[in-house]
């Protein structure tokens, strides 16, 4: 069975850093593209970062220069490095592995809270 297990969220002060992980199993990891989304209370889920088929990375404007999406094929894991965190980054973060014209899989979500 396909599983995506997220970890790395938590409470951090403004200006701090976190690295989110999305460990996968039950799938051929290299066949999938990857993305990170987030959803704040009362807000629509939004795309935070995406790594496309050509390896190009696209980021939400508000996180550009602070967040980095990456993957470790040997560990079948997707990462989101989050630096200089701001209170506006507070949300539940979800990883997504997908094929452009095929199926998609989602992580369970991990809470990131940025507060003093």
N, C-alpha and C positions, 0 to 999 in steps of 0.2 A: 504494500500500500504506500501511496505517496504521503510523505510527511514533511512539513516545513515547521521547524521549531525556532522561534525567535528568542533572543536573550540580549542582555546588555542595557536595558532600560533602567531608569531609576530617577532619583532626585539629585539635581546638580545645581550649583549656584550659577548665576549669570557670568558668562565668560569662561565657564568650564567646558569640559569635553566628555563625550561618551562615544563608544563604538558599539553599534548594534550588529548582531550576528544573526544570520538566518541559515541554519543547518538543514540540509535536505537529505532525504533518503527515499528509496523506492522509485527513483527516476534516473534517466540518463541526463545528468546535470548539464553536460556540454551542449545538449540540443536546445536549451532554453535561453531566452533573453531574460533580463532581470530589471526590476524596478523597485523603488521604495515609495510608499504613499504615507500620508498621515491624515488624521482626522481629530480636530479639536472639538470640545463640547459645543454643540449647537452649530457646528460648521460642516460644510461639505468636505468629503474626502478629496484630497488634492495630491497630485503627482509631485513628489519631491525630487526624485532623481531617476534617470533611466539610462541604461546602457543598451544601445541598439545592436543590430546585427553586424554592423561594421566596426563595433567597438567604441563608437562615438558616445560621449556622455553628455546628457542634457540635464540641467538643473532648474528648479524653481528659482526665479529671480531673487527672492528674498534669502535663499540659502547659498547662492552662488559665491564661491570663494571661501565658504566655511565648511561645506559638506563635501564628502568624496564617496562615490560608490565604487566598489571593487568586488572582485571575486577570487576565490582560491579554488581552482579546479581540483587540486589534489584532495582538498577537504570537503568538496561539494558544498561550499559555504559562500554566501553573499554577505558583504559588509556595508555598513554605512558609518563612516567616520564623521563625527559631528564636533566641530570646534567653534569656539566663541559663541556658545549657546546663549540664546536670548529668551526672555519669558514668552515671546510670541511663538517659540518653537515647541511649547508645551502641547502635547498631543499624544494619541496612540499611533504608533508607527507600525506599518505593515509591509512585509516583503511580498513580492509577487514574481513568480517565474512563469514565463509564458512563451508561446509560439505565436508569431504574428497572425496566422490564420488557423490556429488550433486552440488547444486547451490552455488553461491558466490555473495556477495554484497559488494559494495565499497562506501566509503565516497567520498565527493566532493573534498577533498584535502584542506590542510591548509598550508600556507607558513611559513616556519621557516627561518629567516635570522640571521646569527651570524656574527656580525661585530662591530668594534669599531667606 
